[in-house]
Amino acid sequence: MTVRDTRPADRFGRRLLRRLGRPAGGAAVAWVPLAAVICGLFTGALASRAAWETSRPQPDRAEAAAILTEVFPGHDLGEIDTPPALFVVYGHALRLKTVKTLLFGDGGEYQESATGAAAFGAPSVPAAQTVAVARERLTGAGWRVYDPQVSDRVGCADKLCATPEAISDTALTARRGDTILNASISSQTAVDATYLSVELHRAPPPLVVPAGVLATVLGAVAGWMVFGWVSRRTEGRRRRGAVNGLVGVATVLWWLPVPLSVPVLLGHHRDEPHPAWHPYWEWLGQPTASLLFLVGAGCALLALGLAAGPRRGTTPEAATG
């Protein structure tokens, strides 16, 4: 029996692996890794958003009514509002006509929806008693109750605001299973104001984290290979400067919101109780900075198009070399 010589194939495989994603010299050494990492982050954010679709629907009126009756007895919370979709923009499902809202400054309004209810007028009991009863009932029903957050402000005791009133607002947060409760209890006594508002929404489904992590790794590897190929493809060509400039602009635009968003969200998580972390994409400044993302994507696609073009011209340095 003859043994097939696989050494040429092995050598070819090793050469291929060495070349995959290897950036050329110069500026590419800096922008290829940065572009690859941010591509991985964007891919992970997209995958985590897709994984959100495995979530249970937001609580319906029957589920919400049962919770509200148990936790806030004696309070008339009126009509229970149910959301039209899992994620909304200004309370409405995302549609083509709302894309402009996301692109031009209001991308932060793209948020997970919630089932809500509110009570108006002067409270029948002091706010402190409402908070104490709610905490006791939540704990007894198996909810994990977080420490209340209390803030003070000055409001009006009447419509003309002739009499200033010191008002205390208490934010109460609890979680049971995949359901999160956020309540705001106010000590205000004006008859036309809200003294109790409650929202119920779902925590991220279990698939969100593994989908985001896996997609981040795969996206970064793909970005490394693609942008490494772009840098090698344009090495020694006259259009190399244009390609480097386009990818550099794209990388800056993609990264720019990240160092601005991360500290803000970290501080927000530190200052307030969070049964669940904010969505992956918000840490990347999306979709608040979606216009920057799209402009960067346009620059990257143009760079890919230039790199894929026929090899016609070379730089004088490459010609003499």
Disulfide bonds with the S-S distance in Angstrom:
Cys156-Cys161 1.69
